[in-house]
């Protein structure tokens, strides 16, 4: 249930409502809008007598939320949530492009790629220091040394950096270096990790699991928001189906569905969606046309020698062309 306060409700009235909710044994989350404050009532399934809150001073109305995801639903927010990232606003009119290699492999590789994506128009830099791989014998990332290289790339380019965190134990060290934390598809339902990043205030990229439903993705986001971190963007990255010609099947449908169901920003990872560089730009265009707020693209200065995901990584010049085409699509639908 959410309790919508009247425009101009005093802080004393808001505090009184929140205190009443807590006294009744429920948790609360406050959502501060430009005109109104919403008090979200978080419970364990017990019935809530909403009428006793209706009559409290400063309350405009109470509304039950029927979905199991409370804080992520559109009912819990007065409008679309936006996420600030070094001047860019993810979830606003602007399409934010984040790009970089799957893995940080060396200082030279990372810095060359970082400068190339910056020149092409990327607004954020991605790179993996810890890599969850299907095989234990595959390259697992450079760890803290990779994070240090990523931080140096930020210093040289001015781009905020995104990297994956794989466990609760890694959260302190990754937050030391990174601006945005990524939860990979394999960890989408690692609930302890979700709670851990929820206790940070870092922006989070939450990727959809390979075989997860849209509702399961939203419930995972709920774990993060329930810990107080509202800086979450949802990432569609392809799901596993019977089709094997591409790495995964891009669920373009998920983008408009999520935009209807949640106030959180929604982005697309076209690289993991298809697994082949030749299709990345076309799928990126489709994602923006469908309403995605941003793109997460893999770019490598020498993809032929990449230690991970070289087949789906764009060369810098191809990434520059992707940015140009995406800009054209964005302009055609009234976005930037």
Secondary structure by P-SEA (a helix, b strand, c coil): cbbbbcccccaaaaaaaaaaaaaacbbbbbbbcccbbbbbbbcccccccccccccccccccccccccccccccccccccbbbbbccccccccccbbbbbbccccccaaaaaaaaaaaaaacccbbbbbccccccccccccccaaaaaaaaaaaaaaccbbbbbbbccccaaaaaaacccbbbbccccccaaaaaaaaaaccccccccccccccaaaaaaaaaaaaaacccbbbbbbccccccccccccccaaaaaaaaaacccbbbbbccccccccccaaaaaaaaaaaacccbbbbbbbcccccccccccccccaaaaaaaaaaaaaaaaaaccc
